C-alpha cells in the first residue's frame, strides 16, 4: 500500500501525518484521530472537494473555506 503524507493547515497552524492507504481518499475514515484535539471538532471535508492539484503528479488537495486545507502527497509506493 502506498504511503501518503497529509499536510493540514487550519487558522495558520500546520499539522502533518503519514498513513498507508490504498488510495489518497482513504484517510477520510480515520484521519481526524491523528490530529490535535482542536481540529477533531471540525466536520470531515466532503469527498466532492477532493481534487488533484494542478500541474502536480501524486498530489491532491481538499479546500474547505479559507482557513482549512488538506494537501496529500503520495510519498512512496
KELUM-735818 format. One record per residue: x, y, z of N, C-alpha, C, CB in turn; residue in three letters; residue number from 1. Coordinates in Angstrom, 2 decimals. Last residue first. Glycine has a CB too. Layout:
% KELUM-735818
X_Y_Z_X_Y_Z_X_Y_Z_X_Y_Z_ala_NUM
...
***
This chain:
% KELUM-735818
5.73_4.22_-2.87_4.90_3.04_-3.10_5.09_2.05_-1.98_5.24_2.37_-4.44_unk_77
5.66_7.41_-1.19_6.33_6.32_-1.89_5.39_5.15_-2.01_7.63_5.89_-1.15_unk_76
3.93_9.66_-0.95_5.33_9.75_-0.57_6.15_8.66_-1.22_5.48_9.69_0.93_unk_75
1.58_11.53_-2.31_1.98_10.12_-2.30_3.49_10.10_-2.12_1.55_9.37_-3.61_unk_74
0.21_14.02_-0.37_1.30_13.70_-1.29_1.59_12.21_-1.17_2.58_14.56_-0.99_unk_73
-2.39_16.26_0.15_-1.98_14.86_0.25_-0.91_14.59_-0.80_-3.20_13.90_0.07_unk_72
-3.50_18.91_2.07_-2.72_18.54_0.89_-2.21_17.13_1.14_-1.54_19.55_0.59_unk_71
-6.25_20.65_3.20_-5.51_19.41_3.33_-4.79_19.16_2.01_-6.45_18.21_3.71_unk_70
-7.34_23.55_4.92_-6.83_22.95_3.68_-6.08_21.67_4.03_-5.91_23.95_2.90_unk_69
-9.17_26.28_6.14_-8.92_24.84_6.24_-8.47_24.27_4.90_-10.17_24.10_6.72_unk_68
-9.85_28.94_5.76_-8.99_28.58_6.89_-8.52_27.14_6.87_-9.71_28.85_8.15_unk_67
-11.60_29.36_3.63_-10.30_29.98_3.60_-9.34_29.52_4.67_-10.46_31.42_3.71_unk_66
-13.27_26.27_2.58_-13.22_27.64_3.09_-11.80_28.19_3.07_-13.78_27.69_4.50_unk_65
-11.58_23.67_1.99_-12.84_23.91_2.69_-12.78_25.31_3.29_-13.10_22.83_3.80_unk_64
-10.01_21.67_-0.26_-10.16_23.07_0.13_-11.53_23.24_0.75_-9.97_24.02_-1.09_unk_63
-7.69_19.25_-0.62_-9.05_19.47_-0.18_-9.10_20.91_0.29_-9.48_18.47_0.96_unk_62
-5.60_17.75_-3.13_-5.90_18.77_-2.13_-7.39_18.80_-1.82_-5.43_20.15_-2.60_unk_61
-2.81_15.71_-4.14_-4.23_16.03_-4.11_-4.46_17.07_-3.04_-5.10_14.77_-3.87_unk_60
-0.30_14.37_-6.14_-0.62_15.38_-5.13_-2.10_15.72_-5.27_0.29_16.66_-5.28_unk_59
0.72_12.89_-8.29_0.60_12.27_-6.97_0.41_13.28_-5.84_1.81_11.43_-6.70_unk_58
2.01_15.69_-9.98_1.71_14.27_-10.00_1.68_13.76_-8.57_2.76_13.49_-10.85_unk_57
0.66_18.87_-10.92_1.45_18.05_-9.99_1.05_16.59_-10.15_1.26_18.52_-8.51_unk_56
-1.08_20.67_-12.18_0.31_20.59_-12.62_1.23_19.81_-11.67_0.86_21.98_-12.80_unk_55
-3.32_21.00_-9.44_-2.96_21.32_-10.81_-1.46_21.24_-11.06_-3.46_22.71_-11.16_unk_54
-4.13_18.20_-7.46_-3.50_19.52_-7.50_-3.06_19.80_-8.93_-2.29_19.60_-6.51_unk_53
-7.30_16.62_-7.62_-5.88_16.58_-7.96_-5.34_18.02_-7.99_-5.64_15.87_-9.33_unk_52
-9.58_16.99_-4.83_-9.21_17.10_-6.24_-7.71_17.01_-6.43_-9.73_18.42_-6.83_unk_51
-12.38_17.05_-2.86_-11.08_16.40_-3.00_-10.72_16.39_-4.48_-11.11_14.95_-2.42_unk_50
-14.94_17.79_-2.52_-13.96_18.87_-2.53_-12.53_18.35_-2.70_-14.07_19.67_-1.25_unk_49
-16.35_15.45_-2.39_-16.52_16.26_-3.60_-15.51_17.40_-3.66_-17.95_16.83_-3.66_unk_48
-15.91_14.46_0.11_-15.12_13.89_-0.98_-15.25_14.71_-2.24_-15.55_12.47_-1.25_unk_47
-15.81_17.05_2.59_-16.54_16.17_1.68_-15.62_15.65_0.58_-17.73_16.92_1.06_unk_46
-14.13_16.89_5.74_-14.36_17.51_4.44_-15.05_16.53_3.51_-13.03_18.00_3.81_unk_45
-15.72_16.41_8.83_-14.87_15.84_7.79_-15.15_16.54_6.48_-15.10_14.31_7.66_unk_44
-15.92_19.28_10.96_-16.56_18.23_10.18_-15.57_17.67_9.17_-17.83_18.76_9.47_unk_43
-13.97_19.68_13.93_-14.32_20.09_12.58_-15.04_18.95_11.87_-13.07_20.52_11.79_unk_42
-13.07_18.62_16.25_-14.45_19.10_16.24_-14.89_19.56_14.86_-14.61_20.21_17.22_unk_41
-10.38_18.12_15.90_-11.31_16.98_15.89_-12.77_17.40_15.84_-11.08_16.13_17.10_unk_40
-8.70_20.26_16.22_-9.24_20.00_14.88_-10.27_18.89_14.85_-8.12_19.67_13.94_unk_39
-7.96_20.22_18.89_-8.58_21.44_18.35_-9.20_21.23_16.97_-7.55_22.56_18.28_unk_38
-6.58_17.82_19.23_-7.97_17.93_19.70_-8.67_19.14_19.09_-8.01_18.02_21.22_unk_37
-4.60_17.03_16.32_-4.80_17.60_17.65_-6.28_17.78_17.97_-4.07_18.94_17.76_unk_36
-5.09_13.92_14.46_-4.89_15.36_14.57_-5.09_15.85_16.00_-5.84_16.09_13.64_unk_35
-5.76_11.28_14.29_-4.33_11.59_14.41_-4.06_13.08_14.59_-3.60_11.09_13.19_unk_34
-8.50_11.23_13.89_-7.95_10.66_15.12_-6.50_11.06_15.35_-8.06_9.15_15.08_unk_33
-8.98_12.13_11.32_-9.16_13.07_12.43_-8.55_12.55_13.73_-10.64_13.36_12.63_unk_32
-8.74_9.94_9.63_-7.64_10.90_9.69_-7.76_11.85_10.87_-7.57_11.69_8.42_unk_31
-10.53_7.88_9.02_-9.96_7.98_10.37_-8.88_9.04_10.54_-9.40_6.67_10.77_unk_30
-11.74_8.23_6.48_-12.40_7.44_7.51_-11.84_7.67_8.90_-12.29_5.99_7.16_unk_29
-10.09_9.70_4.80_-11.32_10.31_5.28_-11.97_9.53_6.42_-12.30_10.45_4.14_unk_28
-7.95_8.37_3.72_-7.77_9.00_5.03_-9.06_9.55_5.59_-6.76_10.10_4.93_unk_27
-8.43_7.50_1.16_-8.63_6.57_2.26_-8.51_7.19_3.63_-7.68_5.47_2.14_unk_26
-7.77_9.05_-0.94_-9.01_9.40_-0.25_-9.25_8.52_0.98_-10.18_9.28_-1.20_unk_25
-5.50_7.87_-2.05_-5.34_9.10_-1.26_-6.59_9.51_-0.50_-4.93_10.23_-2.17_unk_24
-5.63_4.31_-1.39_-5.78_5.46_-2.28_-5.72_6.73_-1.44_-7.13_5.38_-3.09_unk_23
-4.89_2.56_0.57_-4.98_2.03_-0.79_-5.13_3.14_-1.82_-6.15_1.06_-0.91_unk_22
-2.44_3.87_2.85_-3.81_3.70_2.39_-3.79_3.14_0.98_-4.60_5.04_2.45_unk_21
-0.59_4.76_5.58_-0.63_3.87_4.42_-2.10_3.63_4.09_0.12_2.51_4.69_unk_20
0.12_8.09_6.61_-0.69_6.88_6.72_-0.53_6.07_5.45_-2.17_7.21_6.98_unk_19
1.38_10.82_8.48_1.55_9.87_7.38_0.73_8.63_7.66_3.05_9.51_7.18_unk_18
0.89_14.33_9.05_0.83_12.95_9.46_1.01_12.07_8.24_-0.50_12.64_10.17_unk_17
1.05_17.68_10.28_1.39_16.67_9.28_1.25_15.28_9.89_2.84_16.89_8.74_unk_16
-0.28_20.92_10.52_-0.18_19.60_11.11_0.16_18.61_10.00_-1.50_19.19_11.85_unk_15
-0.05_24.35_11.16_0.22_23.27_10.21_0.39_21.97_10.98_1.47_23.58_9.35_unk_14
-2.04_27.31_11.50_-1.28_26.21_12.10_-1.15_25.09_11.08_-1.95_25.70_13.40_unk_13
-3.73_29.17_10.32_-2.32_29.49_10.44_-1.46_28.42_11.09_-2.18_30.73_11.21_unk_12
-6.23_27.83_10.31_-6.03_29.07_11.06_-4.56_29.33_11.35_-6.80_29.02_12.36_unk_11
-4.82_24.94_9.24_-6.06_25.49_9.79_-5.70_26.68_10.67_-6.86_24.42_10.59_unk_10
-3.63_22.41_7.13_-3.46_23.78_7.63_-4.82_24.30_8.09_-2.83_24.72_6.54_unk_9
-2.13_19.32_6.90_-3.38_20.01_7.22_-3.04_21.39_7.73_-4.22_19.22_8.28_unk_8
-0.83_17.01_4.88_-0.48_18.30_5.49_-1.79_19.07_5.66_0.57_19.10_4.60_unk_7
0.02_13.68_4.72_-1.09_14.62_4.78_-0.63_15.87_5.50_-2.33_13.99_5.49_unk_6
1.52_11.34_2.73_1.78_12.38_3.71_0.65_13.39_3.60_3.18_13.06_3.49_unk_5
1.12_7.86_2.22_0.70_9.22_1.90_1.07_10.14_3.06_-0.83_9.28_1.61_unk_4
2.33_4.96_0.78_2.41_5.83_1.95_2.05_7.24_1.50_3.84_5.78_2.61_unk_3
0.52_2.25_-0.77_1.32_3.48_-0.81_1.28_4.23_0.52_0.83_4.39_-1.93_unk_2
0.84_-1.17_0.00_0.00_0.00_0.00_0.89_1.24_0.00_-0.96_0.00_1.21_unk_1
***
